[in-house]
Structure formats: C-alpha cells, structure tokens
Amino acid sequence: MCSLKKRQRLDGLLLLYSVVDSQTFVNLKHWIKVLREVIPSAKIMLVGHKLDLCLKDPTNRQVTQSEAKAFAFQNKMLYSEASGLVYHNVEETFNGLFESKNMIFA
C-alpha cells in the first residue's frame, strides 16, 4: 500500500481481476472492502484483464462480462475489460477512469 500522504491525494484506481481465473473475481469482495476503508473517496474501475486469452479461445473465460458488469454496478464502480499483452482496450480503460472524475455514482 502507498503512504498515507499519497493515499489522501488518490482520485481513482484500477482494480484488476483475471477473466480466466474465477478465484481472482471471488477475491474482489475483500479488496473492495480494504480499498473503501483506506481510500473511501477514490473512484474505482474494475478491469477484467488477460482478455487476449479469451479472444484466442472463448472457452478460456471463467468470469462472464455480464457477471462482472453487474458486480461493478452493485459496488458503484466503473467497468472495463482489457489486454495489456495485445494492447486491447488499454487506452480506453485509462481514459474512462480519468473522465470519471466528473461522474456522480448513484
């Protein structure tokens, strides 16, 4: 975790899970709780990563996009999927978080 001074200036962060590993998705509840306690005002974007493995073979996916979107909505987070390996949706993901600074979460 970053220092207290840095945490106080944090406006947003990316919380990643692997779309091909359901245990990483299950672990999100714990990490959201920790983040909300430590940085309550930060906007969080949930990002499903390793999307390239699903683009190659859709049977690799263990967490559906609809399941992840519903989870993000329930936890008042933005949502995106990306692959750093093939640079799929990476820029859009970061831009979405930067633009969300002015968004109001229900």
C-alpha positions as CSV (number, residue, x, y, z in Angstrom):
1,M,0.0,0.0,0.0
2,C,1.1,3.5,-0.7
3,S,1.9,6.0,2.1
4,L,-0.9,7.9,3.9
5,K,0.0,11.2,2.1
6,K,-0.2,9.6,-1.3
7,R,-3.5,7.9,-0.5
8,Q,-5.1,11.2,0.5
9,R,-4.4,12.5,-3.0
10,L,-5.7,9.5,-4.8
11,D,-8.7,10.2,-7.0
12,G,-9.1,6.9,-8.8
13,L,-7.7,3.5,-9.2
14,L,-7.9,0.3,-11.2
15,L,-8.9,-2.9,-9.5
16,L,-7.9,-5.9,-11.7
17,Y,-9.1,-9.5,-11.9
18,S,-8.4,-12.1,-14.4
19,V,-11.2,-13.1,-16.8
20,V,-9.6,-16.5,-17.0
21,D,-9.3,-17.1,-13.2
22,S,-12.6,-17.0,-11.3
23,Q,-10.8,-17.0,-7.9
24,T,-9.4,-13.5,-8.6
25,F,-13.0,-12.4,-9.1
26,V,-14.1,-14.0,-5.9
27,N,-11.3,-12.2,-4.1
28,L,-12.6,-8.8,-5.2
29,K,-15.0,-8.5,-2.2
30,H,-12.1,-8.5,0.1
31,W,-10.1,-5.9,-1.9
32,I,-13.1,-3.6,-2.3
33,K,-13.6,-3.6,1.4
34,V,-9.9,-2.8,2.1
35,L,-9.9,0.0,-0.6
36,R,-13.1,1.6,0.7
37,E,-11.7,1.7,4.2
38,V,-8.3,3.1,3.2
39,I,-9.3,5.4,0.3
40,P,-13.1,6.0,0.7
41,S,-13.4,8.8,-1.8
42,A,-11.4,7.2,-4.7
43,K,-13.3,6.2,-7.9
44,I,-12.7,2.6,-8.6
45,M,-12.7,1.0,-12.1
46,L,-13.0,-2.8,-12.2
47,V,-10.9,-4.2,-15.0
48,G,-11.1,-7.7,-16.3
49,H,-7.6,-8.4,-17.7
50,K,-6.0,-11.1,-19.8
51,L,-8.7,-10.6,-22.3
52,D,-6.3,-11.8,-25.0
53,L,-6.7,-15.4,-23.7
54,C,-10.4,-15.2,-24.4
55,L,-10.0,-13.6,-27.8
56,K,-7.9,-16.6,-28.8
57,D,-10.2,-19.1,-27.3
58,P,-13.6,-18.0,-25.7
59,T,-13.7,-21.2,-23.7
60,N,-10.9,-19.9,-21.5
61,R,-13.2,-17.3,-19.9
62,Q,-14.2,-18.1,-16.3
63,V,-15.9,-14.8,-15.5
64,T,-18.6,-13.6,-17.8
65,Q,-18.8,-10.0,-18.8
66,S,-22.4,-9.7,-17.6
67,E,-21.4,-11.1,-14.2
68,A,-18.6,-8.7,-13.9
69,K,-20.6,-5.7,-15.1
70,A,-23.4,-6.5,-12.5
71,F,-20.8,-6.8,-9.8
72,A,-19.3,-3.4,-10.7
73,F,-22.7,-1.8,-10.8
74,Q,-23.6,-3.2,-7.4
75,N,-20.4,-1.8,-6.0
76,K,-20.6,1.6,-7.7
77,M,-17.6,1.0,-9.9
78,L,-16.8,1.6,-13.5
79,Y,-16.1,-1.4,-15.6
80,S,-13.8,-2.4,-18.5
81,E,-12.0,-5.3,-20.0
82,A,-8.5,-5.1,-21.5
83,S,-5.4,-6.9,-22.5
84,G,-2.0,-5.4,-22.0
85,L,-0.4,-8.1,-24.0
86,V,-2.1,-7.2,-27.2
87,Y,-3.0,-3.6,-26.1
88,H,-6.7,-4.2,-26.5
89,N,-8.8,-1.5,-24.8
90,V,-6.0,-0.3,-22.6
91,E,-6.1,3.4,-23.6
92,E,-9.9,3.4,-23.4
93,T,-9.8,1.9,-19.9
94,F,-7.4,4.6,-18.6
95,N,-9.4,7.4,-20.3
96,G,-12.6,6.1,-18.8
97,L,-11.2,6.4,-15.3
98,F,-9.7,9.9,-16.0
99,E,-13.0,11.1,-17.4
100,S,-15.0,9.6,-14.5
101,K,-13.6,12.2,-12.1
102,N,-16.6,14.3,-13.0
103,M,-19.1,11.4,-12.8
104,I,-21.5,11.0,-10.0
105,F,-22.1,7.5,-8.7
106,A,-25.6,6.5,-7.7
